């Protein structure tokens, strides 16, 4: 019973926050809806398509300079991270989802990024000998990462 109350309280909290956003920051609500849509698309498409094909399809077409889309990259990363922290349904905190969705959304705003996948040796206590990570680069440097990734690059898009 207490689990039901907790889930219900969390759901109500999210509904209350969405209502607040709709009233006070409709631009952030619109961004949140776009991010949620792309998280669902990426989650559905990843197991069904080869990675290069999916990345090509997700690559944003450049917008004309006469109609730039205003978007603060840190704001998009903030809302996407919050959404993925829900850890429910398709909204799970997975680095490749974050990288693909941010690449798409930021690219539509005219911010050119590159998706990078890398591996490194796992820790001694971990069962996996390798750890993987995906992140964005902008102008050759890690972009919107809390810590600089220390991985050997295995794949990058665009090349």
N, C-alpha and C positions, 0 to 999 in steps of 0.2 A: 504494500500500500504506500509506503513512504517513497518508493521509486516512482510510482505514478504521480505523486504530489510533486516530486522534484522535477520530473520531465514536464509536467504541466506548468510549474512555476517558471521553468526556463523558457518554455514556449511563450508564455504570457509576457515575460521580460522582453523577448525578441519582438513580439508584436507591438509592445509599448514603444520600444526603440524605433521601430519602423514608422510608427505613427508620428513620433517626434521628428524623425528625419523628413517625412513627407511635408510636415508643416514648416520646419525651420531650415532645412537644407535639401530642397527637392533635387538639386544637382547631384548630391551625394547618394540620394535614393536611386536616381536614374543610373548612376555609376554602379551601385550595388546590384541592381537588376541586370545590367549588362554583364558584370563579372559573373553573377550566378548563372546566367544563360551559357556563357562560354565554359564555365566549369562543367556544366552538364554535358555540353557538346564534346569537350575534350575527353571526359571520363568515358563517354559512350564510344567515341571513335578510336581511342588508343588501342584497345585489344582487337579491333576489326580492320585496321589499316596499317600498312608498313609505315614506320616512322618517317622516312623521307617524304612519302606521299602526304601524310598528315601534316607535316610541317609546311610543305608547299601550299597545301590547301588553306592552312591557317594564316599564312603570310598575308599581312594587310596590303591592300593596294594603296599607294600613296594618295593622299587627299590633295586637291588643288590648293595652291598657296592662297587663293582668294577666299577660301573657306576653312581656315585652320580650326581644328577641334581643340579647345582649351582643356587641359588636363594636367593636374599636378601629379607627377609620377609617384611621389611619396604617398599621396592620398589614395591612389589606386592600390598600391602595395599594402597600405594600412587596412583598407576595407577587404581586400582579398585575403590577407592573413587572418583577419577576424572571422571571415566566413569559413575558411578552411579549418579554423580551430573548433568549429562546431562539432567536427568529427562524427557527423551523421550523414547517412545516405551517401551521396557522391561528394559531399563536402568534407574531405579528409585532408589532413596536412601532409601533402606529398609534394616534394620539390618540383617534380616534372610538371604537375598541374599548374603550380604557381608560375613556372617559367613560361609555359606555353600560353597561358591566359594573359599574363602581363605582356608578352611579346605581341600578341594580337591587339590588345587594347591600346598599348602605348604606340604601336605602329600606326594605328588609325589616327592617333593624335600627332603624328609626324615625328615621333621619337624613334629613331632607328636603333634596334637592339639586335643582338646575336644570342641565340640559345646555345649553351655549352653543356655538354655532358662529360663527366669525369669520374675516375675511380681512384681509390687509394687503399693502402693496406689497412685492414680492420684492426681493432684493438685485440690484445691477447685474450681478454675474457669473452669477446664476442664469438659466436659460433660461425659467423661469416668471415672468410679470409679477406674479402674485399667489401668496401663500402662505396656506394655510388652517390652522386649528387648532380643536380641540374641547376643552372643559374643563368642569369642574363649578363651580358657584357654590353657596354655602351662606350664607344671610342676606345676599345681595347682593354677596358678596365671593368672589374665586376661592378654590377649596377644593382642597387636596392638590396644588397646583402648586409646582414648584421656584422659578419666577419668575412674577411677575404677567403675564398675557398682555396684549399691546398689539396688539389687533386691533379692527377695526370689526365689531360684532355683526351677523350676517346672519340668524340664526335662534336661537330659544331655546325650550326645552321644560321644564316647562310654561310657557306664555306668561306 
